[in-house]
Amino acid sequence: MTRIDRRALFTSGAAAALLAATGAALADAPRSGGTLRLAVPRDGDLMDHVARGAVFDTLTEIGPDGSLRPELATRWSSSPDARIWRFDIRSDVTFHSGAQLHAQDVAASLRNSVIEADHGAQIEVLSQDSIQIALGASNPHLPYLLADGRFSIAAGGEVSCDLSVADGTGCYRVDRARAGRDFRATRVTDHYKSGQAGWVDTVELIVIPDAGVRAEALREGYVDVAALPAPDGLLSHGSFHYHPSASDMALAARRDVGLPRRIGARSALDDGRIAERWWRV
C-alpha cells in the first residue's frame, strides 16, 4: 500500500473550516434549510463523484479544519509496525434502507475496493462492531488513506452500484439519479452527524456539458454553483464567489452560498464532501 501525501489529502478533503464562508463573518454559523443546486460538466464524472460523497461515508474523514477524525469508525489502533490495524465501528448508524450498519458491511465494502485487490490487504471481521486489516507492508498512514471516497461503505459492500439504488449512511438519501444527466438527494432526518454536516435540505446536481450554458444558468439563478474551468469571458465578475480566484476560475457560486475558501487542488469540485459541508447563507 502506497504512502499518502497528507498535505494533498488535506487540500482535497478538508475544504477549510466550516465557518470560513467566503463573504460571511465567522459568527455566521451554518444554517439548515434550502436547496443547493450545482451545475457540472459531463467530463470527469464530477456528478457521480460529488453525489457519492453525499450518499456514502467512510471509516475516517479529514474534517473541515484539516484534522483526521472518526466517521463510521469510533477508534483505531495498530501493531507497532503499523501493519495490523483494528477499527471499531459505530453502533448507532443505519443505512438509508433502515438496515443497521455492521462490521460485515464495512469488510465487504473494503474487499470490493482497491485496498484489497491492488495492495493485498486481508480484512477480517472480529466482531459485530470491529474489523482487522492486515497489510502486506507497514503503512502508518492507513487511517488517512481510508478517508478517501474510494473506500466508501455501502450496505452489503455494494459500493459500485448504480447511484439510483445506492444504500449508504451519508447525510443524503437518493431521490433520483440518472447517469450523465442529473441527481437529487434529500437530507436524512436524525442523522448521526446532524448539527455538524448536511446543512441544506436538498442537493441537486445537473450535467450541463457546455461551459457557456453553465455560466448562463448561474447568472440567471437556475443553479447556485457552477464548475467553470477556464471560463474567461463567460461570467462577468463582481456578484459571485470564485475559486480559486476571479482571474483563475474553476468554480463560481452565488453570494448566498456558504463557500469554503478551499475546495481542492486536483480539479473543480474534487472534494466529494461539498454537498454536506456547504450551506445557504
C-alpha positions in Angstrom: 0.0 0.0 0.0 1.5 3.3 -1.1 2.1 6.1 1.3 -0.3 9.0 1.1 0.7 12.7 0.8 -1.1 14.2 3.9 -0.9 17.7 2.5 -2.6 16.7 -0.7 -5.3 14.8 1.2 -5.9 17.8 3.5 -6.2 20.0 0.4 -8.7 17.8 -1.4 -10.7 16.6 1.6 -10.7 19.4 4.1 -12.2 22.3 2.2 -11.2 24.6 5.0 -13.2 25.4 8.2 -17.0 25.3 8.1 -17.2 28.8 9.4 -14.8 30.2 6.8 -17.6 31.0 4.3 -16.4 33.5 1.7 -18.0 36.8 2.4 -19.6 35.7 5.7 -18.5 36.6 9.2 -17.1 33.9 11.4 -20.1 34.4 13.7 -22.4 33.4 10.9 -22.7 29.7 11.7 -24.0 27.4 9.0 -27.8 27.3 9.0 -30.1 24.4 7.9 -32.5 24.6 5.1 -32.8 25.3 1.4 -31.7 23.6 -1.8 -28.1 23.6 -3.1 -28.1 23.3 -6.9 -24.8 22.6 -8.8 -24.1 22.5 -12.5 -21.2 20.3 -13.6 -19.7 19.2 -16.9 -20.0 15.7 -18.3 -16.3 15.2 -18.4 -14.6 13.7 -15.4 -17.7 12.1 -13.8 -18.0 15.0 -11.4 -21.7 14.5 -10.9 -21.0 10.9 -9.7 -18.1 11.9 -7.5 -20.0 14.7 -5.7 -23.2 12.6 -5.4 -21.4 9.7 -3.9 -19.7 12.0 -1.4 -23.2 12.9 -0.2 -24.6 9.4 -0.1 -21.7 7.4 1.3 -19.5 7.7 4.4 -16.0 6.3 5.1 -14.4 4.9 8.2 -12.4 8.2 8.8 -12.6 11.7 7.4 -10.5 14.7 7.1 -12.5 17.4 8.9 -13.2 20.9 7.7 -10.4 22.0 10.0 -7.9 19.7 8.3 -7.7 17.2 11.1 -8.2 13.4 10.9 -11.3 12.3 12.8 -13.6 9.3 13.0 -16.6 8.9 10.8 -18.0 5.4 10.7 -15.2 4.2 12.9 -15.1 5.2 16.5 -11.4 4.4 17.1 -8.5 2.6 15.6 -5.1 1.1 16.7 -2.3 -0.7 15.0 0.5 -3.1 15.8 3.9 -1.5 16.5 5.0 -1.9 12.9 1.7 -0.3 11.5 0.9 -3.5 9.5 -2.0 -4.9 11.5 -4.9 -2.4 12.1 -8.1 -2.7 14.1 -11.1 -0.4 13.5 -14.1 -0.2 15.9 -17.3 0.6 14.1 -20.2 2.9 15.3 -23.2 1.1 16.6 -25.7 3.9 16.2 -25.7 4.1 12.4 -28.3 2.8 9.9 -28.2 2.7 6.1 -30.8 4.7 4.1 -32.8 1.5 3.7 -33.1 1.3 7.5 -30.7 -1.7 7.9 -28.2 -1.4 10.8 -24.5 -0.9 9.9 -22.4 -3.8 10.9 -18.7 -4.7 10.6 -19.7 -7.2 7.9 -20.8 -4.3 5.6 -17.6 -2.5 6.3 -15.4 -5.5 5.5 -17.4 -6.3 2.3 -17.1 -2.7 1.1 -13.3 -2.6 1.7 -12.9 -6.0 0.0 -14.6 -4.6 -3.1 -12.2 -1.6 -3.2 -8.6 -1.3 -4.3 -7.4 -1.7 -0.7 -7.6 -5.5 -1.1 -7.4 -6.0 -4.9 -4.4 -3.8 -5.5 -2.5 -3.9 -2.2 -3.0 -7.5 -0.9 -4.7 -6.4 2.3 -6.5 -9.1 4.3 -9.7 -7.9 6.0 -11.3 -9.9 8.8 -14.4 -9.3 10.9 -13.5 -9.6 14.5 -17.0 -8.9 16.0 -20.2 -7.2 15.1 -18.6 -3.8 15.5 -14.9 -4.3 14.7 -12.7 -5.3 11.8 -9.0 -6.0 11.3 -7.0 -5.0 8.3 -3.7 -6.8 7.8 -1.5 -5.0 5.3 1.2 -6.6 3.1 3.6 -3.9 4.3 3.7 -1.3 7.1 1.7 1.8 6.4 1.3 4.3 9.3 -0.9 6.5 7.0 -3.8 3.9 6.7 -6.3 6.0 8.7 -5.7 8.9 6.3 -6.0 6.7 3.3 -9.3 5.4 4.4 -10.8 8.9 4.4 -10.7 8.8 0.6 -14.0 8.4 -1.2 -12.7 5.3 -2.9 -13.2 3.5 0.4 -16.9 4.3 0.9 -19.0 2.0 2.9 -22.3 0.6 1.5 -24.9 -1.9 2.6 -23.6 -5.4 1.8 -20.5 -3.9 0.3 -22.3 -2.7 -2.9 -20.1 0.3 -3.3 -20.1 0.3 -7.2 -23.9 0.0 -7.7 -25.9 2.4 -9.8 -26.5 5.7 -7.9 -30.2 5.3 -8.2 -30.1 2.3 -5.8 -27.2 3.4 -3.7 -27.7 2.5 0.0 -25.2 4.4 2.1 -25.0 6.1 5.5 -24.3 9.6 4.3 -26.2 12.8 5.1 -28.3 12.5 1.9 -30.7 9.8 0.6 -31.1 9.4 -3.2 -34.4 10.6 -4.6 -33.4 10.5 -8.3 -30.2 9.6 -10.2 -29.9 9.5 -13.9 -26.4 8.7 -15.2 -24.9 11.6 -17.1 -27.9 13.8 -16.6 -29.0 14.7 -13.0 -29.1 13.7 -9.4 -31.3 14.7 -6.5 -31.0 13.7 -2.8 -32.8 14.7 0.4 -31.2 15.2 3.9 -31.6 12.3 6.2 -33.5 13.3 9.4 -31.9 12.4 12.7 -28.6 11.6 11.0 -25.7 10.8 13.4 -24.0 13.9 12.0 -26.9 16.3 12.4 -25.7 19.7 13.6 -22.2 19.0 12.2 -22.9 18.4 8.5 -25.7 18.1 5.9 -26.9 21.7 6.2 -29.2 22.0 3.1 -32.5 20.1 2.8 -31.9 19.1 -0.7 -28.9 18.7 -3.1 -29.4 18.8 -6.8 -26.8 18.1 -9.5 -27.3 18.7 -13.1 -24.9 17.9 -16.0 -24.6 20.8 -18.5 -21.8 19.9 -21.0 -21.4 23.4 -22.4 -19.5 25.8 -20.1 -21.3 28.8 -21.6 -24.7 27.4 -20.7 -23.5 26.6 -17.2 -22.4 30.2 -16.8 -25.8 31.4 -18.0 -27.6 29.0 -15.6 -25.6 30.5 -12.7 -26.2 34.1 -13.9 -29.9 33.6 -14.2 -30.3 31.9 -10.8 -31.2 28.4 -12.1 -28.2 27.0 -10.2 -26.2 28.1 -7.2 -22.8 26.7 -8.1 -21.2 26.0 -11.4 -18.0 24.3 -12.4 -16.4 26.7 -14.9 -12.9 25.6 -15.8 -11.0 28.4 -17.6 -14.3 30.3 -18.3 -12.6 33.6 -19.3 -15.3 35.9 -20.6 -18.2 33.5 -19.8 -19.2 35.1 -16.5 -19.0 38.8 -15.5 -17.0 39.2 -12.3 -18.4 41.0 -9.2 -21.5 39.3 -8.0 -20.2 35.8 -7.4 -17.6 33.9 -5.3 -14.8 32.5 -7.4 -12.5 29.6 -6.7 -9.6 29.8 -6.6 -9.7 33.4 -7.8 -11.5 35.6 -10.3 -8.5 35.5 -12.6 -8.0 31.8 -12.4 -11.6 30.5 -12.0 -12.5 26.8 -11.8 -15.8 27.2 -9.9 -18.2 30.1 -9.2 -21.0 30.4 -6.7 -23.8 32.8 -5.9 -23.3 35.1 -2.9 -25.9 33.3 -0.8 -23.9 30.1 -0.7 -21.6 29.4 2.2 -18.4 28.6 0.2 -15.3 27.3 1.9 -12.1 29.1 1.0 -10.5 26.0 -0.5 -12.3 23.3 -2.5 -9.5 21.1 -3.8 -6.2 21.1 -5.8 -6.7 18.5 -8.4 -9.8 19.7 -10.3 -13.0 21.7 -9.8 -15.3 20.0 -7.2 -12.7 17.3 -6.4 -13.9 17.4 -2.8 -16.7 14.9 -2.6 -17.9 16.4 0.7 -19.2 19.6 -0.9 -22.9 18.6 -0.6 -22.7 18.0 3.1 -20.3 20.9 4.0 -21.8 23.8 2.1 -24.8 25.7 3.2 -27.1 28.6 2.3 -26.2 31.9 3.9 
